[in-house]
Amino acid sequence: MQRFHSRHIVLSIIFLMTILFISTDVEANTKEEINSKNHVENKVGLQIKSIPESMPRFVFDSGYTFTYPDAVRGIYVTGHSAGGEKFQKLKKLIKSTELNAMVIDVKDDHGNLTYLPEKTSPYYNIGKNYIKDPQELLKEMEKEEIYPIARIVVFKDTVLANQKPEWSFKEGTEVWKNGRGESFVNPFMKEVWDYNVNMAIEAAKLGFEEIQFDYVRFPEGFERRDDKLVYSKGKYGDDKQDNVQKRVTAVTDFVSYAKEKLEPYGVEVSVDIFGYTATLKEAPGIGQNFSKISEHVDVISSMIYPSHWTSYFGIAKPDLEPYKLVSEYAKLENQKLNELKNKPTSRPWLQDFTASYLGSGNYQSYGKEEVQDQIRALNEHGIKEFLLWNAGNTYSAGVDYTPVN
């Protein structure tokens, strides 16, 4: 798929509309000489052919030209890596293989912006100087034909939760933290939506071709504490649905809202989602419904790391069988997506890290073979796009990423 430069699109529209008006005027003038009735009819016809109300009045041009690859095959890149010495190593990896994309942290897992915006920006106080010059970074990616995706962590946001406790979940009078010391902000609140969507718009203005939203959910296990924590339900407070459905509706509504707000900027919109949600009607605590979210995005990225599964699909130790796990998941996901009217592109997250935390006998060292097994499993089920996750951005050597037909 070729993404054409938006300036070209605008000029083409203006040219076609000019031709249309000229030809209509000539026709009207000719028929006016024949009889006045036709003149009236042509006036009506001219009005009908005028620019429709629904036609976009604003088309943003970032100044960059990127081409959507034959299929996105990408890696995760932190703000530190994107702005540091490691970027050159990662760029070399992409240029020497079939990889072609980077998912770069713009808003990280803590809630920090990974670059310093203008001092007038409402996000200046959360800016970090990890990426010294994001525009220079994008220029380099444009030159090297690397597809740029901006990752924005949405509702896991310790920074914002502490700045705005009223936008978060409180345990008594204190901001609630999970077992890892992380805090979340409240998906029921539109103020939180706008905070993140406006940041996504800034990333689009910088020149990123795609916005990827991560942590689009409530905290894990929320169903066990939803009646103990103090928080607002916003407009959903009067909703007659039960708490599970309220959470599902709020999360889905956010995704739909974000997609609509980003439309004028011509970017793709993707969402990361837990892989196991595809196996359920919906995940009751976190508010993720695979099918409902998928209806509102261009790309759905299920996190299907073998290490993250329990004994699903009849596989007792999934980390030891990456090919089988991914193959079984792909079958299920294809069924779910084929039921949708607006089917997004599937681009799962794959594992390129060793999950030693699972304990002896439950994990294996991941490298070339394990990564290739996951990719092969996807390809065999018609899924050509994927992303590789390694938190330290150290990816396995020697992997053949060539798509298998």
Phi and psi in degrees as a GROMACS rama.xvg file:
@    title "Ramachandran Plot"
@    xaxis  label "Phi"
@    yaxis  label "Psi"
@TYPE xy
-95.2151  123.669  GLN-2
-91.9905  109.034  ARG-3
-78.1819  150.974  PHE-4
-61.6624  128.975  HIS-5
-60.396  -30.8079  SER-6
-62.1944  -38.0473  ARG-7
-63.8595  -39.1821  HIS-8
-62.7558  -45.8721  ILE-9
-62.4325  -44.9762  VAL-10
-62.7104  -38.9633  LEU-11
-63.5244  -42.0498  SER-12
-62.5109  -44.9572  ILE-13
-61.8297  -43.1819  ILE-14
-61.4873  -46.1896  PHE-15
-65.142  -40.306  LEU-16
-67.5791  -34.8812  MET-17
-63.9148  -45.6868  THR-18
-59.7131  -41.3089  ILE-19
-62.4178  -45.2582  LEU-20
-67.0939  -40.1553  PHE-21
-62.5511  -47.0244  ILE-22
-65.4983  -35.9571  SER-23
-69.1582  -40.5137  THR-24
-63.4611  -41.7568  ASP-25
-62.2911  -44.3992  VAL-26
-63.0798  -40.3899  GLU-27
-65.5676  -43.2883  ALA-28
-64.9251  -37.5978  ASN-29
-65.0399  -45.5613  THR-30
-72.984  -22.5379  LYS-31
-64.2414  -33.1202  GLU-32
-69.9342  -23.1685  GLU-33
-81.9846  -54.1661  ILE-34
-162.638  156.24  ASN-35
-72.9913  -25.8185  SER-36
-62.4925  -45.1882  LYS-37
-63.2618  -34.5616  ASN-38
-59.611  -43.3513  HIS-39
-63.5087  -43.0197  VAL-40
-63.0583  -38.3831  GLU-41
-69.3751  -31.5298  ASN-42
-61.4265  -44.4597  LYS-43
-61.6289  -43.752  VAL-44
-61.3297  -37.9587  GLY-45
-64.9757  -39.9799  LEU-46
-64.7395  -39.244  GLN-47
-63.7066  -34.6957  ILE-48
-86.7547  3.70498  LYS-49
-70.1462  167.644  SER-50
-60.0708  123.268  ILE-51
-68.1764  153.707  PRO-52
-59.7807  -34.1457  GLU-53
-78.4001  -7.95132  SER-54
-67.2244  133.257  MET-55
-55.672  131.08  PRO-56
-93.0607  -8.57193  ARG-57
-142.636  125.228  PHE-58
-127.461  117.822  VAL-59
-81.1347  140.335  PHE-60
-121.987  111.249  ASP-61
-76.2127  -18.3002  SER-62
94.3309  -8.33386  GLY-63
-103.151  155.243  TYR-64
-124.853  112.717  THR-65
-118.127  148.417  PHE-66
-108.046  129.164  THR-67
-66.1736  127.587  TYR-68
-64.9028  170.471  PRO-69
-56.1978  -36.518  ASP-70
-160.335  133.334  ALA-71
-71.672  124.773  VAL-72
-129.214  100.418  ARG-73
-124.117  172.104  GLY-74
-128.164  153.933  ILE-75
-84.0676  137.317  TYR-76
-134.412  122.246  VAL-77
-73.0505  166.795  THR-78
-61.6358  -39.0671  GLY-79
-61.0655  -43.7709  HIS-80
-68.8212  -41.3129  SER-81
-64.672  -32.2291  ALA-82
-100.162  3.11609  GLY-83
-119.71  -166.383  GLY-84
-65.033  -28.0821  GLU-85
-64.4729  -23.0136  LYS-86
-57.4064  -40.6685  PHE-87
-64.7344  -36.8541  GLN-88
-66.8147  -41.6008  LYS-89
-69.3132  -37.2793  LEU-90
-62.4257  -41.5223  LYS-91
-63.0048  -39.1763  LYS-92
-59.0254  -45.7299  LEU-93
-66.6068  -43.6645  ILE-94
-69.9214  -21.1443  LYS-95
-99.5813  3.979  SER-96
-135.907  -172.389  THR-97
-84.9719  3.80108  GLU-98
-69.0022  153.766  LEU-99
-151.885  8.16337  ASN-100
-147.294  155.171  ALA-101
-129.196  133.546  MET-102
-99.2652  108.154  VAL-103
-107.982  131.126  ILE-104
-61.0916  121.174  ASP-105
-104.366  -42.7303  VAL-106
-120.652  118.985  LYS-107
-87.9965  -174.469  ASP-108
-67.2621  -16.8287  ASP-109
-90.7739  -23.0418  HIS-110
111.97  7.23249  GLY-111
-85.6832  144.228  ASN-112
-78.8033  136.231  LEU-113
-88.8851  7.61198  THR-114
-141.777  166.311  TYR-115
-94.2197  114.512  LEU-116
-79.8885  -177.986  PRO-117
-60.1995  151.411  GLU-118
-62.6521  -21.5238  LYS-119
-82.3704  -7.53001  THR-120
-70.1459  141.193  SER-121
-66.7328  -10.269  PRO-122
-104.443  8.98396  TYR-123
-59.8862  -38.8023  TYR-124
-71.4417  -12.7662  ASN-125
-107.919  4.23909  ILE-126
-74.4575  139.149  GLY-127
-121.547  147.02  LYS-128
-88.6787  43.6974  ASN-129
-70.9996  -49.0349  TYR-130
-99.9761  103.734  ILE-131
-62.6378  -40.4601  LYS-132
-141.703  88.1588  ASP-133
-60.5072  -31.7259  PRO-134
-70.1305  -36.8014  GLN-135
-66.994  -36.9243  GLU-136
-60.3866  -46.1681  LEU-137
-68.1347  -33.4207  LEU-138
-61.8645  -41.4471  LYS-139
-66.7883  -39.5113  GLU-140
-66.3458  -37.3197  MET-141
-62.5535  -45.5525  GLU-142
-60.9638  -39.8178  LYS-143
-89.2824  1.76245  GLU-144
58.0021  46.8579  GLU-145
-104.456  120.784  ILE-146
-70.4817  123.099  TYR-147
-97.8614  124.356  PRO-148
-119.683  127.728  ILE-149
-94.6499  118.057  ALA-150
-89.3472  127.637  ARG-151
-125.145  112.9  ILE-152
-78.8996  122.041  VAL-153
-91.3668  -76.9102  VAL-154
-91.0874  -11.3676  PHE-155
-87.879  109.222  LYS-156
-156.615  84.5014  ASP-157
-63.9637  -37.366  THR-158
-61.4876  -51.9938  VAL-159
-68.2717  -37.3991  LEU-160
-59.051  -39.487  ALA-161
-77.344  -30.0309  ASN-162
-74.373  -36.5025  GLN-163
-129.69  74.4205  LYS-164
-55.7863  -29.6856  PRO-165
-70.1119  -13.368  GLU-166
-96.9301  5.69839  TRP-167
-118.399  -160.25  SER-168
-115.332  130.592  PHE-169
-114.013  143.434  LYS-170
-108.448  100.764  GLU-171
71.2314  -119.293  GLY-172
-105.152  -1.46955  THR-173
-103.638  150.339  GLU-174
-65.4139  128.942  VAL-175
-68.1878  141.972  TRP-176
-125.327  147.423  LYS-177
-84.188  -174.084  ASN-178
-64.5457  -17.5221  GLY-179
-98.3122  7.31468  ARG-180
80.3818  16.5298  GLY-181
-98.9573  147.142  GLU-182
-117.335  154.937  SER-183
-118.137  154.286  PHE-184
-102.074  168.384  VAL-185
-91.8581  112.956  ASN-186
-65.4945  -12.1373  PRO-187
-76.1621  -15.0354  PHE-188
-100.608  124.367  MET-189
-65.6032  -28.1306  LYS-190
-59.0903  -37.4834  GLU-191
-69.7174  -40.1738  VAL-192
-55.6171  -52.3514  TRP-193
-64.3687  -36.3574  ASP-194
-56.1949  -44.0474  TYR-195
-81.1128  -39.4998  ASN-196
-66.0946  -40.7335  VAL-197
-65.5837  -32.1324  ASN-198
-68.0155  -38.38  MET-199
-63.1756  -39.2114  ALA-200
-62.1587  -39.8041  ILE-201
-62.3304  -38.2019  GLU-202
-65.8292  -38.5907  ALA-203
-64.3633  -40.41  ALA-204
-65.4395  -32.8758  LYS-205
-62.7052  -33.5937  LEU-206
130.461  3.08259  GLY-207
-65.1412  138.997  PHE-208
-84.8088  -17.3075  GLU-209
-147.422  142.777  GLU-210
-108.93  122.611  ILE-211
-110.978  117.127  GLN-212
-92.6907  129.274  PHE-213
-119.221  162.238  ASP-214
52.1675  49.373  TYR-215
-90.5193  74.4192  VAL-216
-171.982  169.783  ARG-217
-81.1695  166.158  PHE-218
-60.8099  149.586  PRO-219
-59.8554  140.446  GLU-220
73.1557  18.2802  GLY-221
-61.9306  -27.9989  PHE-222
-63.1547  -18.3405  GLU-223
-89.5808  -8.67895  ARG-224
-133.373  4.51976  ARG-225
-63.4699  -24.1147  ASP-226
-96.8047  3.14328  ASP-227
-107.789  -27.4283  LYS-228
-85.1619  156.25  LEU-229
-101.029  121.402  VAL-230
-165.314  159.868  TYR-231
-88.1618  145.373  SER-232
-103.085  7.87163  LYS-233
50.7532  -137.642  GLY-234
-69.6332  -12.908  LYS-235
-84.5954  -5.15435  TYR-236
-63.51  -32.9242  GLY-237
-92.4851  1.37842  ASP-238
-66.8039  138.828  ASP-239
-80.9082  -6.67483  LYS-240
-69.3139  160.494  GLN-241
-73.4538  173.361  ASP-242
-63.0295  -34.9556  ASN-243
-61.0915  -49.3627  VAL-244
-68.9834  -31.1286  GLN-245
-61.8825  -42.8238  LYS-246
-66.0141  -43.8878  ARG-247
-60.3468  -44.3834  VAL-248
-64.2645  -42.9317  THR-249
-63.6913  -44.8451  ALA-250
-65.0819  -44.6452  VAL-251
-64.1567  -41.6174  THR-252
-62.1966  -38.6876  ASP-253
-60.6901  -46.4419  PHE-254
-60.9774  -44.2149  VAL-255
-62.29  -42.6229  SER-256
-63.829  -45.0372  TYR-257
-62.7085  -42.3903  ALA-258
-60.7  -43.9078  LYS-259
-64.247  -44.2637  GLU-260
-68.55  -27.169  LYS-261
-88.8905  -8.63725  LEU-262
-53.2711  -45.3515  GLU-263
-65.301  -13.4321  PRO-264
-95.9829  0.0650506  TYR-265
65.9687  22.7885  GLY-266
-97.2529  152.899  VAL-267
-74.6729  150.578  GLU-268
-122.157  126.224  VAL-269
-128.179  157.656  SER-270
-134.717  134.958  VAL-271
-85.1281  142.052  ASP-272
-147.357  147.309  ILE-273
-60.9237  134.694  PHE-274
-59.1562  -36.9156  GLY-275
-68.016  -16.2933  TYR-276
-64.3401  -24.9619  THR-277
-70.1154  -17.0958  ALA-278
-91.0837  -6.25925  THR-279
-120.868  161.742  LEU-280
-61.761  -44.2928  LYS-281
-165.827  154.322  GLU-282
-83.8307  110.829  ALA-283
-63.3283  -34.6918  PRO-284
-81.9767  -43.9698  GLY-285
-89.3565  -12.4388  ILE-286
82.9242  16.3005  GLY-287
-96.0557  123.589  GLN-288
-115.968  112.026  ASN-289
-54.4949  -48.7485  PHE-290
-68.2886  -42.6951  SER-291
-66.6162  -42.0345  LYS-292
-65.2737  -41.7647  ILE-293
-60.9479  -29.1764  SER-294
-66.6997  -17.2863  GLU-295
-115.841  14.4487  HIS-296
-130.133  162.668  VAL-297
-83.9927  -32.3085  ASP-298
-137.371  135.491  VAL-299
-113.997  127.42  ILE-300
-119.143  93.9956  SER-301
-76.4009  135.779  SER-302
-87.9562  100.873  MET-303
-113.727  32.6925  ILE-304
-54.0479  125.348  TYR-305
-53.4784  -33.7906  PRO-306
-66.7701  -17.8333  SER-307
-90.9188  0.737266  HIS-308
-102.991  149.074  TRP-309
-89.6173  -156.06  THR-310
-78.1491  60.1267  SER-311
-78.5385  159.928  TYR-312
56.1555  22.8484  PHE-313
73.4049  16.8141  GLY-314
-104.256  111.855  ILE-315
-65.9153  -40.5384  ALA-316
-130.017  83.3034  LYS-317
-57.1659  -33.8507  PRO-318
-61.8726  -24.69  ASP-319
-84.9127  -10.1348  LEU-320
-132.535  65.8809  GLU-321
-61.41  -38.7886  PRO-322
-63.8241  -47.7668  TYR-323
-65.6932  -43.0182  LYS-324
-60.3479  -49.8571  LEU-325
-66.4374  -37.2899  VAL-326
-63.5661  -44.9472  SER-327
-66.0108  -39.3813  GLU-328
-63.5713  -45.4205  TYR-329
-59.056  -39.2745  ALA-330
-58.8347  -47.7166  LYS-331
-65.9523  -44.9527  LEU-332
-63.3447  -41.6338  GLU-333
-57.4628  -40.7915  ASN-334
-62.426  -45.0292  GLN-335
-65.3784  -44.4721  LYS-336
-69.8691  -33.2736  LEU-337
-68.4544  -13.7081  ASN-338
-84.2967  -9.44461  GLU-339
-90.5174  149.442  LEU-340
-76.6316  -40.6256  LYS-341
-110.453  85.128  ASN-342
-81.546  121.976  LYS-343
-82.6921  171.223  PRO-344
-74.0763  136.834  THR-345
-90.8397  127.32  SER-346
-142.7  78.9301  ARG-347
-69.1729  155.514  PRO-348
-86.6921  130.124  TRP-349
-112.612  161.047  LEU-350
-91.7538  124.111  GLN-351
-131.079  53.0685  ASP-352
-151.324  160.449  PHE-353
-101.697  123.796  THR-354
-94.2853  65.1469  ALA-355
-64.1553  -19.545  SER-356
-64.607  -13.5837  TYR-357
-72.9984  -17.1137  LEU-358
92.977  157.032  GLY-359
-54.2191  133.378  SER-360
88.2834  -10.9075  GLY-361
-109.874  -6.09316  ASN-362
-138.673  169.233  TYR-363
-140.52  162.316  GLN-364
-73.0238  128.671  SER-365
-94.274  134.257  TYR-366
-154.26  -149.406  GLY-367
-51.8099  -52.7264  LYS-368
-65.008  -42.7441  GLU-369
-67.0828  -38.9014  GLU-370
-67.2367  -45.6572  VAL-371
-63.1093  -34.7972  GLN-372
-61.9277  -41.0541  ASP-373
-66.5439  -43.8311  GLN-374
-63.8016  -43.2737  ILE-375
-60.5985  -41.8405  ARG-376
-60.5834  -43.4114  ALA-377
-62.9618  -49.4757  LEU-378
-57.3177  -39.2965  ASN-379
-66.3759  -18.2117  GLU-380
-107.695  18.9518  HIS-381
81.2381  9.33216  GLY-382
-98.4227  110.711  ILE-383
-98.9457  -16.5121  LYS-384
-101.258  149.012  GLU-385
-161.695  162.866  PHE-386
-130.248  144.403  LEU-387
-105.992  133.471  LEU-388
-110.185  126.6  TRP-389
-146.889  115.843  ASN-390
-58.7944  -31.0854  ALA-391
-92.2045  2.62878  GLY-392
60.2051  32.9508  ASN-393
-109.263  104.847  THR-394
-101.958  149.731  TYR-395
-59.8122  140.587  SER-396
-83.725  149.551  ALA-397
78.7677  9.65632  GLY-398
-73.5542  136.131  VAL-399
-94.3349  108.344  ASP-400
-93.0676  5.30243  TYR-401
-59.5715  127.506  THR-402
-59.8863  142.095  PRO-403
-98.8982  119.668  VAL-404
